[in-house]
């Protein structure tokens, strides 16, 4: 028994030492304390995999319903690919910035080829969703072509670089509501607002905890599009009053917490 206890004790010590060596060696690639690295990196993995996978699963599961309801459900598969690739580019850019975001990094306010491509592929993915829903209208095709063509120009010129994402995201929400009829889809706009909210706190404070909140907010909005499809297919719609009350409550909480959150201390940099 003593031998077994000692054996487990030695194994535990070896594991701790091995873990410390790994974390120490990763400091040259991840400019974050270990506890924040364990927060930020898994959320980026979630953003990379889970939202595109959710679209893929719901499209397969409700294919017959989507064929009857929207114009070209096959384009949702293209959207999955573009959104996944865009998120992958964002992960690579974060790696280049060592996962520590400030106004001086391309993952935040500066520009880079990777960040520009990330923006472009996210816009294309959103455009595929729009075409999937109402691609049978000629104005939709022309709008998509113009928005996609304008995206790299606006990014390079840094003239309203987020405008294409705003246009496609807003249209997808509104049109998605009229097609599927579930108000839960409006939480896409709430999550977009939360993304801007947490991103600004991140830049104001330097607290990298908000890097994780920005990531999960930016990537989770599409899940409410998925939920709207699922609810409509099962004819189990969300309560409009419950959705409205929830949106007001979340907005009020964030409004009153703004000053408090902006007093958060910055995260230590290992640079």
N, C-alpha and C positions, 0 to 999 in steps of 0.2 A: 504493500500500500504506500509506504514511504517512497519507494522507488518510482511508483507511478505518479505520485504527487510531484516529486522532484522533476520528473520527465515533463509533466505538463507545465511546471514553472519555467523550466529551461526553454520549452517551445514557445511559451508566451513572451519571454524576454527576447528570444530570437525574432519573433514576429514584430515586436515593437521596434527593435533595432533596424530590421529590414524595412519596415514602413517608414521610419525616420530617414533612412538613407534614400529611399525612393522620393519622398517629399522634398528632401534637400536637393537632390539632383534635378527635380522638376522646377526649382525656383528660377532657373535660367529660361524656362519656357512659360511659366505661369507666375506672373507678378502679383500674387494674391496670398494672403494667409491661408493655411490649409483648410480652415473651417469655411471660409468663403469660397475657396476652390470647390469644396464638396457641395456647395450651394449653386454656384454659377454654372459649372460644367455640366452636371446632370440636367439642368434646365435647358441648356443648349441642345443636349442630346434629345430631350423631350420635344423641343421645337423642331428639330431636324426630322424626327421619325413619326411622332404621334399624330400631328394634324394631317399630313399627307396620307398616312395610313388610315385615319378615320374617314377621309373622303373615299379612299379605295374600298374600304369595307362597306360603307353605306351605299355606294354605287352598285356594288355587286349584290348586296342584300335586297335592294329595292329597284333592281334594274327594270322590271316590268312596269312598275309605277312611274319611273322616270321616263321610260319610252313613251308613255301616254301623256305625260305632263309637260316635259320640256322638249326643246327642239333637237338637240344633238347630245345625248348623255355620254356618248363616246368621248367627247372633248373633256369630260371630267377626268378621264385617265391621263390626258395630256397635261391638264392642270396639276395633277399629282406629281408628274415628273418635273415640271418647271418649278413648282414650289419647293420640292425636295432639293433640286439642284441649287436654287437660290439660297436656301437655308444652309446648304453645305458650303457655299462660297462665303457666307457670313461667318460660319464657324472658322474657316481658314483665315479670314481677315482678323477675327478675334485672336487667333493664335499668333498672327504676325504682331498684333498689338499686345501680346502677352496677357490678354484677358483683363487688363487694367485700363478702363476707359476714362478718358478726359477729353476736353474740347480739342486737344491737339492730336487726337488719334483719328484714323480713317474710319474706325468703327463708330465714331461719334459725329464730329462736325467737319472733319477734313475729308479729302477725296482720295480715291485710289481706284485702280482698275478693278480689283476684287470687289470693292464696295459698290462701284458702278454697275458691275455685272450682277451683283446681288439684287440691287434695285430693279434692274432690267428684267431679270427672270421672275421676280415676284410680281411685277406688273403684267408680264406675259401670262403667268399662272392665273392671276385674277381675270385677265381678259378672256382666257379659255373658259372660265366659269361663266362669264357673261355671255359668250357665244353659245355655250352649251344650253343656256336658258332661253335666249331669244335670238339665236343666230339667223333665224329666218327673215329678219328685218334688215333691209339694206343699210339703214342708218347705223345699225349696230356694227356691221362689218367695217364701215367707213370710220366710225368712231374708234374702234379698236386699232385699225391701221394707223390713224393719226396719233393716238395716245402712245402706241408702242414706238412709232418713229420719233415722237417728241421726247421720249424718256431719256435717251442718252444725251440729246442736245441740252435739255434742261439740266441734267446732272453735270455735264461738263461746264456749262455756263454758270451753274449754281444759281439758276433763276427758278424759284419754286420747284426744287427737285422732287419734292414729295407730292406734287400736284397729280401726276398720273396714278399714283397709288390711292390718293384721296378720291379721284373720279371713279376709278374702277371699283373700289371698295364701297363707296356710297351707292353706286348704281346696283351693284350686286345685292346690297342689303334691301334697297327699295323694291327692285324687281323680284328678288327672292320672296319678299313679303307678299306681293301681289300674286305670285304663282303658288306658293305653298300655304299662305294664309296664317302662318304662325308668328305671333309678335315676338317670340323668343329670339328671332333673328336680329332684332334691333340691339341685342347685347353686343353684336359685332362693333357697333359704333361706340358703345361704352368701353369696350376693351381697347379700341383705337385711342379714345381719349385717355384711358389709363396709361397707355404706352407713352404718350406725350408727357403726361403728368409725372410718371416715375423717371423718365429720361431727363426731364429738366431738374428734378431733385438730385439725380445722379451727378449732373454737371455742376449744380450749385454747391453740392456738399463734398463730392469726391468719395462718398460712401458707396462702395462697390456692391453692397447688399441690394441696392436699387438696380444694379445691372441685371440681377436675376429677376426682379419684379418686372423690369422693362421687357425682358426676353419672354417671360411667360404671358404677359399681357399682349404683346405683339403677335404671338403665335396662337393664342387660344381663341381669338375671335372667330376663326373659321369653324370652330367646333359648334358654334351656335347656328351656323349655316347647315351643318350636318344634322344638328338636333331638329331644325325646322323640317328638313327632308324626312327624317325618321317619324316625327310626330304627324306630319301630313299624310304619309303613307299608311300609318296606323289609324289615322283620323282621331288622334288624341291631342288636341290643340292646347297650348298653354293659355292660361287666363290672362287676358289683356290687362286687367286691373292689377294682378299680381306682378306682371312684368313691369308695369308703369311704377308701382310702388317700390319695387326692387331697384329700378334705375334711379329713382329719386333718392332713395336711402343711400345707395352707394355714392352718388354724386355729392350728397350732403356730407357724408363722412369724410370723403376725400377733400372737400372744400374746407372743412373745419380743422383738418389735420395738416393742411399745407404748411402753415408757419412752424408747427411743431416738428414735422419731418425735415424741414429745411434747416433745422438746428442740429441735425445728426452729424456727428464727427466724421471726418474723412478716414478712409482706409489707409493704413500704412503701406507705402510702396517699397519694394525691395530693390528698386533701381539704384 
